[in-house]
Amino acid sequence: MFHCTVDTSRVEEEHQHMAGVGSIRQAIEAELRNKTGHEKWKCAAVVKDARDPHRIKVICRDENELQLVREAAEKTVPAGTRVMRDQLYPVKVDFANRMAVLDSEGNVLPGALEALGAENNVSIAKITWLSNKDSGKAYGSMAVYVTKGSDAKRLLDNQFFDLAGESACTNAFKPREGPVQCYKCQELGHKAFSCKKVQMCGKCAGAGHHHREYQSLEPKCILCGGPHESLSRNCRVRNLRIDA
């Protein structure tokens, strides 16, 4: 489903009346109706995000309409709102050669997104390695996030994804549902927008800085104290919450 997301969490109180579902819908429709051929255009649907009441989703009929809606939203939304980045479309790639994707530290190789995108004629926004990075296995699974739904469909229909001349298999990506986790304090059971605790680093468990400012050589998990990041799929505390 194509949709444009508008985040209203930073809108000041005096502008809140302009940041509701109805107001944002009216503003986008009014902007698009000024375009030739769109005089009677209406949003397919506008809804609040079920997981975050501060986010509003404008449902679109296709990729072309999505681009028009994004442009209209960026021109018309009130101060403090943010039009979120383009929607991404994940494809699972199995039996991928690790050396074509990751360096010795388990990080995505510099230039890998551009190189693999060119090899497969797609635009790749990010790659996430799904298999255990510590296993030492030469092949594993990853999620490739492309910027166009049509490209994701083509990769799935063709059943293969090329990596440095070697082909891996594509499958539908089904994200593993994890527990609700705060990106501020890193604890479970609530989200960052409602958190009043001190900022904790999700990589080293240090206080007072974000993981983007992480400088420690050794990762540490806030939840279990293990030698991994707090958002790691290998965390036993997170996995216990998933299985519960």
N, C-alpha and C positions, 0 to 999 in steps of 0.2 A: 504494500500500500504506500503510495507516494504522499508525503506530507511535509509541510514547512512548520517548524517549531519556533514559537516566540516565547522567550523567557521574560517574565514580569517581576521577578523577585527583587529587583533593584529600583523599582518605580517608587518615587516618594509619595507620601500620603496625599498631597494636594493634586496628584495626577492619577490616583487610583481609579477614578471614575472613567478615565480614558483607556484603561488597560484591561477592561473586562472582555469576555468572549464576544458580546454583542457589539461593543465599540470597535474592537479590532476587526471584526467581520465587516462592519459598515465601512471602515476606512479603506480596507483592501478592495472591497467591491467598488467603491466610488472611484478609486484610483484606476482600476482596470477598465471600468466602463468609459473612461476617457479615451481609450484606445480604439482605433477603427476596427470594426468587426466584433467588438466585445460590449456593445451598448447595453445588452440585456444579460451580461454575464453574472452568475451567482456562484458562490463557494459551494463545493460539493457537500462539505460539512465542516463545522468548527467545534472542537471539543476540548475540554480540559484533560490534561494528562492524568491518567488514573493513579500514577505513582508520585506525581509532583503537581500540586494544585497551582503552583506559580507558572506552570508551562501550559501554553495553549497550542493545540495542533490544528493547522488548517489543512484539511484533507484535499488532495489534488487527484485529478482524473488520469493524468499521464505526466511524463517527464517535462514536456514542453510547458504544460500548465504550472508545474512546480516552479520552473524558472521564472515565469511571469509573476507568480504569487510572491516569491522571494523578493523580486525587485520592487513590487508594490509595497510589501511589508517594510522593507528597508527605508522607503520614502515616507511612510505614513505613521508608523508606530510612535507612541509618545516617548518623551525623554525617560531614560532609565531602562527601557526594554532592550532586549537583544534578540536579533534574528539568528538562530543557531546555525551552525555550519551545515553544509550540504548533507543530505541523507546518504548513508553508505550502505552498500549491499555486500554482505559477507558470503564467501564461498569456501567450503572446507576442501582442503587439498591433502590427500593421503599419500603416503609413500614418497614424501618429498625429501630430496637430498639435503641434509642439514648443512653441508659445507657450502651450498649455493645460496643459503639464506642467513645463517648465523656465523658470528666470529667465535673465537675460542672462549670468550667470556659469556656467550649465550645471548649476545645482543644482535639485532638485525644489522647485517652488513651495510656500511655506507654505500649509497647508490643502488642498493638492491631493489628498492621500490621502482625506481626509474628503469633499471635494466630489465626486470621481470615484466614490468608494464609494457615496455617496448617489444619484448619477445612474444607477448601474448596479445598485443594490440589493444590494451586496456589502460585505464588510468587507475593506479593503485594508491589509495590514501594511507593505508597502514597494513602491516602484517603482524599477526600474533601467533607465536609458536605454541601449539596446544599440548604437545608431548612433553614429558619430563625432561628438562634441559640437563639434569644431572645424571641421566641414565647412560650417557656415552654412546647411545645407538646412532648409527649413521643415517638412519631414515626415521621420519616421524610425520606427524600431522600438523597443519597450520591453518589459520583462517586468513584469507586474503580479502580485504575490504576494497571493493571497486566503487567508483563514483557514479556508475550508470547501471540501472536495473537491466537494461538490454544486454550489457556486457556480462553481467552475472548470469543471465539466462543462457547466453551463448556458451559460456564456460561450462555450465552444467549440461547443456545439450550435447556439446562436443565430448564431454566426459574426460578431457585431459587438460593439464596445465603444464607448460614447458618451463623447465628450470635449467638454464645453461646447456640447452640441447637435449636434456633428459626429460622424459614426460612422467608426470605424476597424475593420479586419478582425482577427479573432482566429485564432490558430493554436497548435498544440501547441508548447510550449517545449522545445527541446533544448539544454541547456547545453553550451557549448564546453568540452571537457576541457583544462584547463591543467596545467602542471607543478606538482609539489608545492612549495609556497613557505612559508617560515617567517614567521609574523606578528610574531616578535620581532626577528630581525636582518634580515628581508626577503629573505634569500638563498634560492636554490633547492636542492632536493634533500633537505630535512628539514623537520620540523614544530616548532612552538614548544615543545611539552612536553618535547622532548629537547634543546633549544638551551641552551647555556651561554654564549653570547655576550651582549654588552651590548644593551639595548633600543635599537632604531633606529626613527625615525619613518618610517612608510610614505608620508607626504605630502611632507615637506621634506628627508628623508635626514639629519636631525639626530640626534645621539646623546643617550641619556639620557631620552627622553620618548616616550610613545605618541602615535599619530596623533590621538587625542582631545584632546591638549593642543597640537596643531599651531597655531602662530600666524604663521608666515612667510607672506608674500604670494605667494611664488613656489614652486610645487611642484618637486621634484627627485627623480628616480629613482635608487635606490641601484645598481640593476643596470647601467644603461647611461648614467647621468648626464644623461638627457634631461629636458625641462621638463614632466614628468608624474609622477603618483604611481607608487610601486613596484609596485602591483598592476594598473596600467593595461593594458588590452588592446592599447594602442598601443606597448608596450615591445618593441623589436626583439629583445632578449635572451630574453624570455619566449616570443615567437613562434618564435624559432629552436629553442627547446627543444620546443615543441609540434610543429613540423614534423619534428623529428629522428626 
